[in-house]
Amino acid sequence: MKFKASIDIMPHTELLDPQGKAVNNSLHKIGQTEIEKVRIGKRIELHIEAKDATEAEKLVKESCETLLVNKIMEQYQYNISAIEG
């Protein structure tokens, strides 16, 4: 079976986010003062060949825990869906 995983990675909420702060300040400079607390993260999409959804989830978690996410500074969540075909 084929699956698609979408992984959203964000800095831990208690950590400073210099990129988010810079974007927040820039938005204020162009007059968009209603926008606050900008946080910048990343999104990763994976296509996976696995025997079932449980195996696909195991592969995604292992990839996140060992390579894709710096657990000291980042948190993550993911969504896995089957791909037809």
Helices and strands as residue ranges (DSSP letters): E 2-11, H 18-29, E 42-49, H 53-63, I 64-68, E 74-83
